[in-house]
Amino acid sequence: MTSERPGLAGYLKAGCRTYLQPDGRESDWDVLDGAPAVAVVALTDDGHGVLVRQFRPGPGRVLAELPGGLVDAGEAVEHAAARELLEETGYEAGSLEIVMRTYQAAYATQLRYAVLARGCRRVGGPRPDPEEFLEPVALPLPAYVAHILGGELTDAGLGLAGLVAAGLLHRTV
């Protein structure tokens, strides 16, 4: 990190909301608002999972992440997933399926979607925005699953939903 200042860059809006609790008391809560977001569990036909190494400002370091990003106003979630996968990794999906929808957190209005992409194939290189660092990585499925379950990414819950939908997790007990 080179500097820090109060305030937001514009990706999220923070505000304070007053709610009436079920028992009649009022309470104030900080709430984050943001556009819907998508994370893609991208699988190739040759037994690999696709990640993208990119800088993450919360942890302050480069992580191997699920491809994804914000859903544009009026854009279908599947279209956003395909667009982000192509922009961040250079891969196209053969099929896309929304497998989960959840809120970012208890104090957020932002919806987040897990999308399972099957039949992914590389058709080019990533096309990062000027402020992005992107490096696509294709891992063999056992290493891909281990990485998602290892917690060294910011969308682990969405990744878990994709792994379950793909049938890549098996009960061991």
C-alpha angles and dihedrals in degrees: 000000000000099000144349132209135172119263137048134286093222104260092103132024119216124200143155119250127190115218132188107232122219090257092056098257121127120229134182121229133185107233130191118213123194144148117276115275135206134208121194127215096202119194128184126213090242094064104268136122120218123227133168123224107221141153114266116200097204095058089030095226146078115282133181099244141177110265111254149107145167125337109233119234109279093008121130114243092236090052091051090049092051092045095049093045091053095042095047102037111012090240127129122206125230090207137004129204129179104227102172143015122194142152118263090238142330089272097048137082093200115116118216125200131203112211124191112214117193130186093030117178132181113249100164145331130298119279105210126190112248093263095047131095110201131176118171117221127190113200128188108258097255091054091042092053091045090051094051092046091045093072098230093129136067099236099050094136092053089045090052090053090052093048091051092048090049091052092240097130122075128191111248100185 
